Amino acid sequence: MTVEHTQIAGRPGAADASSIGYRLLYFLGIKPWDQGRVPPELVQLIEGEDALPPGRALDLGCGGGTESIYLAQHGWQVTGVDYVARALQTARKRADAARVAAQWVRGDVTQLPKLNLGDGYTLLLDLGCFHGLNEAQRTAYAAGVAQTAARGANFLIFSFAPQFRGPAPRGLSREEIMRSLPGWELVWSRPASGMRLPLPLKRANPTFYRLRRR
């Protein structure tokens, strides 16, 4: 069973323009970021020796829902947010096939307070959305995240190293991530394991960051 709530927040501008390319690529069926594979770094958080207890999870830029569905299968109450309708259609179909419940919200991650997501999320995921935002968007994003996350919440972020890559995400350094997210502390950072990247991104240095809200 899935629940889909559609509410597009924001006005035409930078956030909307950045989603045009994703909508086009989804339309063309070109989705190198959607490999249908849950990253080991998330599996370790959910099933490892010090596994997090199930709670409320917010998947920011959830795409086709792979990680959201995985979390729901492990007892989490999951909300996935994405701006691209076609991505959410895929997520809904996958959740139905997996027979898990999730809430899918169509909206702008830089406008989270307008999406009525509630608060108390103990786990937040961003596996490729945050590192494509500009500085102003990151500020708005961080304010929304602060309103939704519970004290002591964990935040798993995936990012490329910063570099101009044309239409691909610019990426963020560890310092930029921490500066953009005041109120969070770094638990660890480590190179992404087993990730298959297209040739133009071979030097992207993909990295996972685990943060905890103070």
Number of C-alpha atoms within 10 A of each C-alpha: 13 16 13 15 14 16 14 16 18 15 10 8 8 12 20 14 10 15 15 13 13 18 16 13 13 18 13 9 9 11 14 10 15 14 12 10 11 15 17 15 18 18 14 13 17 19 13 12 8 9 11 14 14 15 16 21 24 27 23 27 24 28 29 27 28 19 23 30 26 20 24 22 17 13 15 22 18 25 26 26 28 25 26 22 16 17 23 24 16 16 25 24 15 17 25 15 10 14 14 19 21 25 20 24 24 21 24 25 28 23 20 24 20 15 19 10 17 11 15 16 24 23 25 25 23 19 20 20 19 24 23 20 21 15 11 12 16 19 17 16 21 19 17 19 23 18 15 20 23 19 15 15 20 25 25 20 22 23 27 22 17 17 14 10 12 7 9 13 22 18 25 21 15 16 8 13 20 16 12 19 18 14 14 21 16 15 11 11 15 12 15 18 12 8 13 12 13 9 8 9 13 10 11 18 13 19 18 22 21 21 24 21 18 12
